[in-house]
Every structure is written in C-alpha cells, then in structure tokens.
C-alpha cells in the first residue's frame, strides 16, 4: 500500500487539469496513489484523466454518475484511499515538487501532529500575493476561531485516523467545507495542526473559481462554524461576546471599554481551549501575546505607532 493517498475532485476542470495532474506526478516523493474523482464533468476532464492514467499506474479514476458536489467527491476519494496519510489537491492549482516530501517528513517527525498544511502563493499568470500562515498548532487554532481559515484547504495532509473519526466533509455545505471540517476536527479529535514554513502550493485565482462566486456564503459558514466551536467550549455563546470577537477579524477599531471586554473574552477562550486540550498549556504565553497583538490593531493609529515606538526604543 502507498504511504500517501492524494485526493483530487474534478468538475469541468479541463482548462488547468493537466498542470494540476503533472504537478503531483512530478513530486520528489513517489510513494503515493493519486485518486481523481470526476464529479460527472460535462467537458473533456475525464478524457484528460484517462490519458494520464494510461501512462502512470498510480492514478485511480473514480467517476460519479451524477454531479454530487465537491464535498461528496472528496468523501468518495477518502473512502477509496489506502494510504496512511491523505493529501488534498484542487484541479486548478499546482503543488510544488517538494510538497509531499516535506509534509510527510513533518508528520513522521512529529507524531502528535495530525494535519499539516503549507504556505501558498496566489497566482493569476504571475504571483499576486504570498499568504503567510501561522506554523504552530496553538496559533492555527486561535486564528481559526478569531480570524478565519489558517490552513490552506488543498495544501492539507491529514492522518487517516482523524478523518475516519470525523466522518469527513459535510455534503450539505457548498463552500468553506474545508474550514468547517478542520475546525470540527479540533473539537472532535483534539487534532494538532502545523504549517510547513515553505511555499509549497500555488493557488490559481481566476474568475470561475468558487472564491469569486460564493464569498457571502463562505463568510456565513465560517461564522456558524466558529459559533459551533464556542458552543462546544462554553455550552452557550453570549451574543455580545460573539459580536466582539467577530470585530477582531476585519480589525475594526474598538473603544477602550470594548477592547477591555474583548480582552476578557479572549483570555476566557485561551483557558477554555487549554482545558479542552485543543492547545497545549505550555503555549499560554504565546497565545496571550498574539491576543495583545490583535487587540493593538483595533486601537487608533496614533496609539499603535506609540506602542510600536515604545517596544523598539524602551523594550516593553
């Protein structure tokens, strides 16, 4: 059995599909199977996949008789996978050659880590933006709750046991299903995450990509996923607390009173996450420092400048 199963759903992806397939077949790590689930495409996607499958026996094509959606296609791939590690891939993106090798090394070297992502570059013929994500589990989990996705969906590699315990992707969610799953894994399995610090994934931004069509729905899924996670932690989510925490995401300026209350909410969050084993107790100081940094951004600009000057000149 291969060590890694790469799972890639496809629906009418002929435009960039060949590049995506080749980026996996040319990985420096070769002990993998490549499961491609064609979700009843109406273009030439199936023909392109067949042509590659004839040349490389690591490719396994599964075809849905009718279109079921990306979540169901991913679950089909997960059910068929035989690898110990399961790696995601999107049919319009590119995995750089060392992606699988470095992620496997991370999981082998750190038995507690259950999911590892990678930094990405957003591409549209030329590089647009490099996304710098937190590397440690504590900061990743805090970011998921306080600011949104902190692991790039299609750059993730997960241990099989975590996905098996979660039930996989929710078919009823059309977008941000990855975020919902990754956050759900935290409270279902106490998974530990990491991001490889290297840029290993190229995300292709184009007008037909889902991020352009479904942004409002994505925001709703993120909001409801955070609310569910807080309910698991606290048993209930006071609406005023939830609204204050939401203001940390777009860095909305807060009054002194709001900032004080938000600090209290976030410290409660830290202690709850430690008690629930979502993060390690040793990371309490790192989390507190991150909360201070986030709250500082909600201050008036002149006050931020003063604090920046004080740290660099006076050391506190």
SULVEN-V893920 format. One record per pair of residues at least 24 apart in sequence whose C-alpha atoms are under 6 Angstrom apart, sorted by the first residue. I is the first residue (numbers start at 1). GAP is how many residues later the second one is. If there is no record, write none. Layout:
# SULVEN-V893920
i;gap
I;GAP
I;GAP
This chain:
# SULVEN-V893920
i;gap
2;29
2;30
2;81
3;28
3;29
3;80
3;81
4;28
4;79
4;80
4;81
4;82
5;27
5;28
5;76
5;78
5;81
6;28
6;29
6;80
6;81
6;82
7;28
7;70
7;81
8;28
8;81
8;82
9;27
9;28
9;64
9;65
10;27
10;28
10;29
10;81
11;28
11;30
12;29
12;31
13;32
14;30
14;31
16;76
17;74
17;75
20;71
20;73
20;74
23;71
23;72
27;70
28;69
28;70
29;71
29;72
33;25
34;24
34;25
34;26
35;24
35;25
36;25
37;24
37;25
37;26
37;36
38;25
39;25
39;28
40;24
40;25
40;26
40;27
71;98
71;100
72;99
84;76
85;73
85;74
85;75
86;71
86;72
87;69
87;70
88;66
88;68
89;65
90;64
93;109
93;110
93;111
94;108
95;106
96;104
96;105
99;101
113;79
113;80
114;44
114;45
114;77
114;78
115;42
115;43
115;78
116;40
116;41
116;77
116;78
116;79
117;34
117;38
117;39
117;78
118;37
118;77
118;78
118;82
119;79
119;80
120;79
120;81
120;82
121;81
122;80
122;81
122;82
123;80
123;81
123;82
124;80
124;81
135;59
135;60
136;58
137;55
137;56
137;57
138;141
145;81
147;102
153;25
175;43
176;42
180;45
190;88
251;47
252;46
253;45
253;46
254;44
